[in-house]
Structure formats: C-alpha cells, structure tokens
Amino acid sequence: MQKLKSEKGITLATLVITIVILLMISTPIVVNFTNIGTVKKYTSFKDDIDVLRESIDIVYRDNSDLSSIGPEYDGSLSMLEDMQGTIKVKNENDNDKYYVINLKQLNEKLKVKINKLNYGARNINIADNSQDVYIINERSKTIYYVRGIEYKGIVYHRLQEQFSGQSEGIIPGEEVKDINKVYTDKYGSKAIVPVGYMVSSKEDEQIISGGLVIKDKQGNEFVWIPTKSFYDKDRREINITFDRDSFGLQSKGGMDELTQSQKIYNGADSTYYFYEKLNEQEKKSVLEYGGFYIGRYEATSDVARNSTSPLGTVSIQKNKSIYNFVSKEDAVSLANNFARNEYVVSRLCSGYAWDTTLKFIESSGNSNYLSNSNIGNHGNAINISGTSSDKINNIYDLDGNVYEWTLENTSKENLSTVRGGAISNSNTAISRKEISDNANTDIGFRITLFVK
C-alpha cells in the first residue's frame, strides 16, 4: 500500500527554520512589552497629576491658602535640585512650603470624588512616611511626585511645565510649521503659537501683558489671554484663573445644580441668573497650555449684511463689515467650523473666556475700561472692524458696536445671553443681557481659539 506523504514527518531542516522564525518574532515581542510597561507608568503618573491639579483648582479656585489641603511635608526635598531632562525639577516660582495632598480632606470638598491614585500611598495614609507621595507647593501650586517615575531615561517628579515639551524659536512674522511652538516675550511671559499662525511683526503687538497678536495665512487675528502667571512691563508676576466672574453691580449666588456652575445675578434682581457648564475641551486646553486666544475683532464679513443675507464666510480681520444679523444657533455653528484641525479648535466665546479676558484687561492696569461707557461705539451706526477708539490690550470693540452672543445661559426661559455693549445704548464690556435667540442688526459674535 502506498504511504501517505504526511507519514514522512518533519525534516531536521524544517525544524531548524521553524525555531529560527519563532526566535525572530519572539524577541521584539519582549521589547515591546517592556516599552508598553514604561509608557503605562508615565501615563499613570500623568493621569494622577492631571486629576489632582483639576480637583485642587476646583476646591481652591477662590482661596490661595493651601494649608488645609494636608500636613506640611516633612521628608527630604533633595530631588528638587535634580534635573528633569534639560530643566530643573524645582519650579523657580516655588516658595519654601510644600504640603502633602490629603486625599480624604480633598474628597470632602469635591462632588465627584477621586476614587484612587495610581501612585501616592501616603496621600491616602498620611501617617506613612514613605516617598510614595504627591506634594504641592503653596505658591506655584506645582504638584510633585517625590519618588519619581523613570521614563525614557529621565526621572520625572512633575509634569513638564506648560510649554517645555514644545519647540522654541519663533520669529515674528514667520509662520509656525510642523509643531506648535513657544513664544517668549522680552519680559519672560510665554504663549503657545499653533501651527499655521505667526506672531505679529509689530513691536507693540508682541508683548503678552499688552495683548500678543497672532494671525493666520488669511489674515485672521487673535489675541492671547493667559490663564496662568505672566509678567507685566514692571516684571510683576500676575496670575489669572480661567473662570466666570461678577463685575460691577453683578453678584454671585449659589451653584446651578444641573451644570455645577456659578450663578451670577444682574444687580439686585434675584428672579433670574446666568450660568454655564465648563466645556471639557476648553478646560483641558487652558490647563495644558496656560491660556487661549480670543478674536481681536468681532467676527467679520466681506460684505455688509442685512436681515435677508444668507450665511457666508466668516473672518476676523480689520476694515471689514461686522458679521451681524446672525442667530445664536448659527453663531455657534459658524464659530465651531471656523478653525478645526489637529492643532486648534475654534468655539463661540464662552462666559468663561469673556470674563477671563476682562480679568486679564483689569490685571494689566486697565480696570477703568470695564465700566467706562464713553469708550465704545454707542452711536447710531455700526463701525467696520478695527476702526473705533474702543481698543484695549489690542482687542477691539468689547465695550460697544454690537452685542455679542456667548455660550452663557440664562434661567429665563427661551432667552440667551449677549455680552458687552452696542449702538444706541450705554452698556459696557462687563454687561450681561438676556435676549431672544434671533438675528438682529446690533448682535454679532466673537470667536475663541483653543490649542489642542
């Protein structure tokens, strides 16, 4: 009987080849798992600091005293003198007080609790004297992991500062390419400039405390609003938080339960209030990059608009017609679609962005602007963009010209919120006004830009 071929078995040559192939594919698998483990450690460390930073920002937003966050750290701080890559571990803005972050105490003040941390056993058991602990500096609010995490040959004790992972070397007037870069003005303040944009070549538009101007290839202009420390012309350090606020006769109430946002009332009228849920994309961007961009002008149009005008191309440029006769719904859509790519996202100006811009103006020594009704255009005709005397920190027409739709809400049913003043009234930049969501001659909008 003829034997089947399968009965011949495996030859020695075939066996050797098989073993060689298995060795070839098994070796990189071991290396890849090692890399994955290292990346996971760093990611876990980053996640811990992100959640702690966000939670502490919520609890201590209006209170700079961190002494209640936990006991003063009593261990060694020698790691602060080490180098973390090319930068020193210690933040140069630190003072000499560091506190252990007591997770139990922090959770008592949070509505959404931190269930656990990937590291930081001492943050849970304060009596434990190990270096497995996150601490925070009283002044800079920088969070450190004392033990540190090794990643790609570097031991990390804190997250890189808000710009240190980006490339330096911006030349005003030259477009940023390939990677978002950091601009540092002559006073040491920093701003992130996204790919496709350039810093203005005009000297008076290159200082962050005075309003750093960037523009894209089409000529659309934005101004950087810092949400962390920056330096004025006297080299004083100034800190701003990204938040909604009350101005003038406005007042703060409790929290709106649905959005977990601050209620803000207009004067003595307590029958309604303004509120707004903080957008996650905005929050993430300002936490990571320490600021955002606001349109230098109201949104503009190539042609003068009227009540029958269709939706058209939006720009943010000087000497153009204001993009009015637009409903809030259309303003949201136009703003969202203005700039959306791998580097930036655009949005209609939120109450957070508007109020933070006002705080930036105020902290820069221009507090009189906020309540001065004689600055903006409150006449009978709308000015074209960038031509009025209403210019502060290189931003035009926050005080007058047209009301501006924002993402802020009002508790009055079927009404939306506009900010600033307009023609034929004396409202100022701090104004909040409830209004029906309809297109009108004296309502426009402003676009903000957040770096991804």
C-alpha positions in Angstrom: 0.0 0.0 0.0 1.3 3.5 -0.9 2.1 5.5 2.2 0.6 9.0 2.7 3.0 11.9 2.5 2.1 13.1 6.0 3.7 9.9 7.3 7.2 11.2 6.3 7.3 13.5 9.4 9.2 16.8 9.8 12.7 17.1 8.5 15.6 18.5 10.6 16.0 21.4 8.2 12.3 22.3 8.5 12.5 22.1 12.3 15.6 24.4 12.4 13.9 27.0 10.2 10.8 27.0 12.4 12.8 27.5 15.5 14.7 30.4 13.9 11.5 32.1 12.8 10.0 31.7 16.3 13.1 33.3 17.9 12.9 36.2 15.4 9.3 37.1 16.2 9.6 36.4 20.0 12.5 38.8 20.7 10.7 42.1 19.6 7.6 41.0 21.5 9.5 41.0 24.8 11.0 44.5 24.0 7.6 45.9 23.1 6.0 44.7 26.3 8.9 46.4 28.2 8.2 49.7 26.3 4.5 49.4 26.9 5.1 49.0 30.7 7.3 52.1 30.8 4.8 54.2 28.9 2.0 52.9 31.1 3.9 54.0 34.3 4.4 57.5 32.9 0.8 57.8 31.7 -0.4 56.7 35.1 1.8 59.3 36.8 0.5 62.0 34.4 -3.2 60.9 35.0 -2.7 61.2 38.7 -1.3 64.8 38.5 -4.0 65.8 36.0 -6.8 64.7 38.2 -5.2 66.2 41.3 -4.5 69.5 39.6 -8.1 69.7 38.3 -9.6 68.9 41.6 -7.4 71.3 43.5 -8.2 74.0 41.0 -11.9 73.5 41.7 -11.6 73.5 45.5 -9.1 76.3 45.9 -10.1 78.4 42.9 -11.1 81.3 45.1 -8.7 80.5 48.0 -5.0 80.6 47.7 -4.4 79.2 51.2 -3.4 75.5 50.7 -2.6 74.9 54.3 -5.8 73.0 54.8 -5.0 70.5 52.0 -2.9 68.4 54.2 0.1 68.5 56.6 3.3 70.2 55.7 5.7 67.8 54.0 8.4 66.7 56.4 10.5 64.5 54.2 13.6 65.1 52.0 13.3 67.6 49.2 16.7 66.9 47.7 15.0 65.7 44.4 14.0 69.4 43.7 17.7 70.1 43.0 17.9 67.4 40.3 17.5 67.9 36.6 14.5 66.6 34.7 15.9 66.3 31.3 17.1 69.9 30.4 15.1 71.6 33.2 15.4 71.7 36.9 12.8 69.7 38.9 12.0 72.7 41.2 9.7 75.3 39.7 11.5 78.6 40.0 8.3 80.2 41.3 8.1 77.9 44.4 8.3 79.2 47.9 9.6 77.1 50.8 6.3 75.5 51.8 5.2 72.1 50.5 2.1 70.2 51.6 1.1 66.6 51.3 -2.2 66.3 49.4 -4.5 64.6 51.9 -6.9 62.7 49.5 -9.5 62.3 52.3 -9.6 66.0 53.0 -9.7 66.9 49.3 -12.6 64.5 48.6 -14.6 66.0 51.4 -14.8 69.2 49.3 -15.4 67.5 45.9 -18.8 66.5 44.5 -17.1 64.0 42.2 -14.7 62.0 44.4 -11.2 60.8 43.5 -11.6 57.0 44.0 -7.9 56.2 43.9 -4.5 57.2 42.6 -2.1 55.1 40.6 0.7 56.1 43.0 0.9 58.1 46.2 0.1 55.7 49.1 1.0 58.4 51.6 -1.7 60.7 50.1 -4.2 58.1 51.5 -2.3 57.1 54.6 -0.8 60.3 55.9 1.0 58.5 58.7 3.1 56.5 56.3 6.4 58.3 56.0 7.4 56.9 52.6 8.4 58.9 49.4 5.3 57.4 47.6 3.6 60.7 47.9 2.3 63.7 45.9 3.1 67.1 47.4 2.1 70.6 46.3 3.9 74.0 46.6 2.0 76.7 48.3 3.0 79.5 45.9 3.3 78.0 42.5 0.8 75.1 43.1 3.1 72.8 41.3 2.5 69.2 42.1 5.4 66.8 42.6 5.7 63.1 43.0 8.6 62.7 45.4 9.7 59.2 44.4 9.6 60.0 40.7 8.9 57.9 37.6 11.6 56.9 35.2 10.6 57.3 31.5 13.0 57.2 28.5 16.0 57.6 30.8 14.6 60.6 32.7 13.2 60.5 36.2 10.1 62.7 36.3 8.9 64.2 39.6 6.5 66.7 38.0 4.9 67.2 34.6 6.8 69.3 32.3 5.9 73.0 32.6 3.1 74.2 30.3 5.4 74.8 27.3 8.6 72.9 27.9 7.7 70.0 25.7 7.4 72.3 22.7 10.0 73.6 20.3 11.3 77.1 20.9 12.5 79.7 18.4 9.7 81.8 17.0 10.5 84.7 14.7 7.7 87.3 14.5 6.2 87.5 11.0 7.2 83.9 10.2 4.5 81.1 10.1 4.9 78.3 12.6 5.3 75.0 10.8 5.3 71.3 11.7 4.9 71.6 15.5 3.3 74.1 17.9 5.9 76.4 19.3 6.5 78.7 22.3 6.8 82.4 22.1 8.6 84.2 24.9 8.3 88.0 25.1 11.1 90.3 26.4 9.6 90.2 29.9 9.7 86.4 30.1 6.0 85.7 29.6 5.1 82.8 27.3 2.4 81.8 24.9 1.9 78.7 22.7 1.6 79.5 19.0 -0.1 76.8 16.9 0.9 75.6 13.5 -0.3 77.8 10.7 -0.1 81.0 12.7 2.5 83.7 13.2 3.3 86.3 15.8 2.7 89.9 14.6 5.7 91.7 13.3 4.6 94.9 15.0 6.5 95.6 18.2 3.5 96.8 20.2 1.7 93.6 19.4 4.5 91.3 20.7 4.1 91.8 24.5 1.8 89.3 26.3 0.7 91.7 29.0 -0.2 94.3 26.3 -2.0 91.7 24.1 0.1 89.4 22.0 -1.4 89.3 18.5 -1.1 86.2 16.1 -2.6 85.8 12.7 -3.1 83.0 10.2 -2.3 83.0 6.5 -5.6 84.5 5.6 -5.0 87.5 8.0 -7.4 86.4 10.7 -6.2 87.9 14.0 -6.3 86.6 17.6 -5.0 87.9 21.0 -3.5 85.6 23.6 -5.3 85.5 27.0 -3.0 83.9 29.7 -4.7 81.8 32.4 -1.5 81.3 34.4 1.2 83.6 35.5 2.7 86.2 33.2 4.8 89.3 33.7 3.9 92.9 33.1 6.2 95.7 31.9 7.4 96.2 35.5 8.2 92.5 35.7 5.5 91.9 38.3 4.1 88.4 38.2 0.4 88.3 37.6 -1.9 85.2 37.9 -5.3 84.8 36.3 -7.7 81.8 36.5 -10.0 80.6 33.7 -13.4 81.2 35.2 -16.6 83.2 35.1 -16.9 86.2 37.4 -19.2 89.0 38.5 -18.4 92.7 37.8 -19.9 96.0 38.8 -23.3 95.5 40.3 -23.5 91.8 39.4 -23.3 89.3 42.2 -22.6 85.6 42.7 -25.2 83.3 44.1 -25.0 79.5 44.8 -24.2 76.8 42.3 -26.5 75.8 39.5 -27.2 72.1 40.2 -27.5 71.0 36.6 -24.3 72.5 35.3 -22.3 72.8 38.6 -21.5 76.4 37.6 -21.7 79.7 39.5 -25.0 81.5 39.4 -24.4 85.2 38.5 -27.2 87.8 39.1 -27.7 91.1 37.4 -27.8 93.7 40.2 -30.5 93.3 42.9 -32.8 91.3 40.6 -32.8 87.7 42.0 -35.6 86.4 39.8 -33.2 85.0 37.2 -29.5 84.3 36.8 -26.8 83.4 34.3 -25.0 80.0 34.3 -22.8 77.9 32.0 -21.2 74.4 32.2 -17.5 74.5 31.6 -16.6 72.8 28.3 -14.1 69.9 28.8 -12.1 70.9 25.7 -11.7 74.4 26.9 -10.7 73.2 30.4 -8.2 70.7 29.1 -6.6 73.2 26.7 -6.1 76.0 29.3 -4.8 73.6 31.9 -2.2 72.2 29.5 -1.1 75.4 27.7 -1.9 78.2 30.2 -4.1 80.3 28.0 -6.3 80.7 24.9 -6.9 83.1 22.1 -9.8 85.5 21.6 -10.7 87.1 18.3 -9.1 90.5 18.0 -12.3 91.8 16.3 -15.8 90.7 16.3 -16.5 88.1 13.6 -16.4 89.9 10.2 -17.9 89.6 6.8 -16.7 90.5 3.3 -20.0 92.2 2.6 -22.4 94.3 4.6 -25.2 92.1 5.9 -28.9 92.6 6.3 -31.9 90.6 7.5 -32.1 88.6 4.3 -28.4 87.8 4.0 -27.5 84.1 3.8 -24.8 82.6 6.0 -21.5 83.4 4.4 -17.7 83.2 5.0 -16.5 84.4 8.4 -13.3 86.2 9.0 -11.6 88.1 11.9 -10.0 90.9 10.1 -9.6 94.7 10.2 -11.6 97.1 7.9 -14.4 94.6 7.3 -18.2 94.6 7.9 -19.3 93.2 11.2 -21.0 89.7 10.9 -24.4 90.7 12.3 -27.9 89.5 11.5 -27.0 86.1 12.9 -28.9 84.0 15.4 -27.1 82.4 18.4 -27.6 78.9 16.8 -25.9 80.0 13.6 -23.1 81.8 15.5 -22.3 78.6 17.4 -22.1 76.7 14.1 -20.0 79.3 12.3 -17.6 79.5 15.2 -17.2 75.8 15.5 -16.4 75.4 11.9 -14.0 78.4 11.6 -10.8 76.5 12.5 -10.9 72.8 13.4 -7.8 70.8 12.7 -5.2 68.7 14.6 -3.7 71.8 16.2 -6.6 74.0 17.2 -10.3 74.1 17.8 -12.5 77.2 17.5 -15.6 78.0 19.6 -18.1 80.7 20.1 -16.8 82.8 23.1 -18.0 81.3 26.4 -18.7 83.2 29.5 -15.5 81.7 30.9 -13.5 83.1 28.0 -15.2 86.5 28.1 -14.8 87.0 31.9 -11.2 85.8 31.9 -10.5 88.3 29.1 -11.9 91.1 31.3 -9.8 89.9 34.3 -6.7 90.0 32.0 -7.6 93.6 31.0 -8.1 94.5 34.6 -4.9 92.9 35.8 -2.9 94.7 33.1 -3.7 98.1 34.7 -6.8 98.9 32.6 -9.5 98.4 35.2 -11.2 101.7 34.3 -12.1 100.3 30.9 -14.5 97.7 32.3 -17.1 100.3 33.4 -16.4 103.3 31.2 -19.4 103.8 28.8 -17.6 106.6 27.0 -15.1 104.4 25.2 -17.1 102.1 22.9 -19.2 102.9 19.9 -22.7 103.7 21.4 -23.8 105.8 18.5 -26.3 105.2 15.7 -24.2 103.3 13.2 -22.1 100.2 13.4 -18.4 100.7 12.8 -16.4 98.5 10.5 -13.9 96.3 12.4 -10.7 97.8 14.0 -11.6 101.4 13.4 -13.1 102.6 16.6 -11.3 104.0 19.7 -12.5 101.0 21.6 -9.2 99.2 21.7 -7.7 97.6 24.9 -4.9 95.1 25.1 -5.0 95.0 21.3 -8.6 93.8 21.3 -11.3 95.9 19.6 -15.0 96.6 20.5 -15.6 94.6 23.6 -17.3 97.7 25.1 -19.6 98.7 22.2 -20.5 98.5 18.5 -22.6 95.3 18.6 -23.8 92.9 21.4 -22.0 89.6 21.1 -23.6 86.1 21.5 -21.8 83.9 24.1 -22.3 80.3 25.2 -23.5 81.5 28.6 -27.1 80.7 29.5 -29.8 82.4 31.4 -32.5 80.9 33.7 -35.1 82.9 31.8 -36.9 80.5 29.5 -36.2 80.7 25.8 -33.6 83.5 26.2 -29.9 83.6 25.5 -27.0 85.7 26.7 -25.2 88.5 24.9 -22.2 90.4 26.4 -20.8 93.9 26.0 -22.5 97.0 24.7 -23.9 98.0 21.4 -25.1 101.0 19.4 -27.8 103.1 20.9 -27.2 102.0 24.5 -24.6 102.7 27.2 -23.8 99.1 28.3 -20.1 98.3 28.8 -17.8 95.3 28.4 -19.0 93.8 31.7 -22.6 93.8 30.7 -24.7 90.6 30.7 -28.0 90.8 28.9 -30.7 88.2 28.3 -32.3 88.3 24.8 -34.3 86.2 22.4 -32.3 83.9 20.1 -33.0 85.9 16.9 -30.8 87.5 14.2 -30.7 91.3 14.6 -28.8 94.3 13.4 -27.0 95.0 16.7 -25.9 91.5 17.5 -22.7 89.8 16.3 -20.3 87.3 17.9 -16.7 86.7 18.7 -14.6 83.5 18.1 -12.1 81.9 20.5 -9.3 79.6 19.7 -8.0 76.7 21.9 -4.8 74.8 21.2 -5.1 71.0 21.2 
